[in-house]
Amino acid sequence: MDIDSAFAWAAGRHHGVLITIRADGRPQSSDIVYGLDGSAILVSVTTDRAKTVNMRRDPRVVLHISDPGSFSYVSFDSTVELSPVCADPSDVVADELVSLHRSISGAEHPDWDEFRQAMVDDRRLVARITPSAAVGQVH
């Protein structure tokens, strides 16, 4: 499956499974929500979660997206870049997390100041996933 077709299909969804590699080589999977930014897939993560620790050590990931109702799926072989941890409600990472929230929810948050502070308090960052190949079947 070509990446452009897979990406177009993924654009209509926001839920997937992010698969990272543990230190012992076994896969670790996490349900995530994602947004798209150009040719990248963005995910909000916290700095201390297993998936984030795994991605810092090994940037190879798979993002698997499925639609059980149509027996369709796409898996992206990818690499990931991690932003710095959000350190201030007005920093560029907080801005990117606001944009990501908007793209996923399609709505405004009721209190952006509260949201931005929560991003700092949660020690959130952005995982920017860049697909290199895609496999799957779309019906």
N, C-alpha and C positions, 0 to 999 in steps of 0.2 A: 504494500500500500504506500502511495506517495505521501510525503509529509503534508503537502498543501491540502489534500483531500481529508486527511486525518485531522488536521488543524481546523478545517472548516466544520467538520462534524463535532469536534470538541467545543467549538464556539457556542453551540447551543446548549451546553451543559455547564455545571459548576462543581459537581461532586466526582471524586476519583479516589484511587488508592495510590499512595506514594510508597514505593518500595526502595529501601536503602540497604546498604550492606553493613552488617555488624562486624565487629573486629575479628570474630572467628570465621567470617565468610558467609554465615547464614543470612538469608534475607530477613528484613524487618519491615512490616507493612503498617501503614497508618491511613485511616480514612481522613481525607482532607477536602476543603473547598478551594477552588482556584479561580483565577481570572486570567485573561489573556492580555498581553501587551506586545503588539507587533508580532514578532516570531517567537516570543518567549511566553512561558506559562508562569504565573506568579502565585506564590503560596505564603501566607502569613504563618510564621512558626515562632516558638519561644526558644530562647538560647539554651535551656537546660534539658530539653526533651531528647529522647534517644535518637529520633530521626535527625535532629540538628547535629548532635554529636557525631552520628554516622556520616552525615554529609560533609562535615568539616574534615573528617579523616579521609573520606573517599567520595569524590564528587560525582561518581557514576550512580544514576538513579533510573528507575522505570516509573512512569506515571501510567496507570491503567485506569481507563474510563469505560464504563459499561452502561448499557441500556437494556436491562433484562426483558423489558416488555417487547422489544423488537429483536432480541437475540443478537444485538450488535455490541461490538467493543473495539477499542483502539488501545494499543500499548505503545508508548513512546520510549525508545531508548534515548537517554539524555545525559547531559552533565548539568551541574548546578553551580551557581555562584551565590554566595550568601552576603547580604548587606551587613553593615555594622548593626549592632544592637541599637534600638531606638533609645536615645539618652536624654532627649529634651522634647517636650510637646511641640516645639516649632522647628525641629530639625528635618532634614530631607527624607529621612526614613519615615518619620511620622507623616509627612506629606504623601509618600508613596503608599503607606498603609491606608490613608484616607481614600486615595484613588482606587486602591484595591477593594476596599469595602464598598465603594460606590459601584464598581464594575460587577461585583458579585451580587449585591443586594438590589441594585437598580434603584436605590432610594437614598435619601439623605438620613444621616444619623440624627436623632433628636437633640443631641448635645455634643457637638464636635470637641469642645474643650474637655469634656469628660472622656470621650473616646481617645483623644490624643494622650491624656494623662494615663489612661489604662494601658496604652501601648508601651509607655515608659515603665509603668509599674510591673507589667507582665514580662518585660525584657524581650519584646517582640522584635523580629527582623523579617526581611523579605528573602525568600528563596526564589531565585530567578532560574527557571528550568529551561534549558535550550535543547530541543529535540534534535537528534542526529539521524534517526530512523523511526519508522512506524510500521507496526503490523496490526492486523485486525480484519474484521469484516463488518460492513455497515449495510443494514437492510432498510 
